[in-house]
């Protein structure tokens, strides 16, 4: 068995809810690409923030993204792609 350099690091910041079966961040070390798991409106304790309040939930999701980025020394200036999913909303919900 040869000692291969580590190419990927998995990170779970303690200020995000504890994930079950996945990692919040996968960092590809050669080239420094970060993959951040889908974030939802859970606080550090795993409680839903702002039930039925899109603004509060969106704020929490971006707070969680900021925490994840900072945990690996990055910020939103480094983000090149975001994908959004909205579940159970109606057109009036987005106003």
Secondary structure, DSSP 8 states (H G I E B T S, - for coil): -------EEEE--TTS---SSS-SEEEETTTTEEEE----SB-TTS-BSSTT-HHHHHHHHHHHHHHHHHHTT--GGG---------S--GGGG-
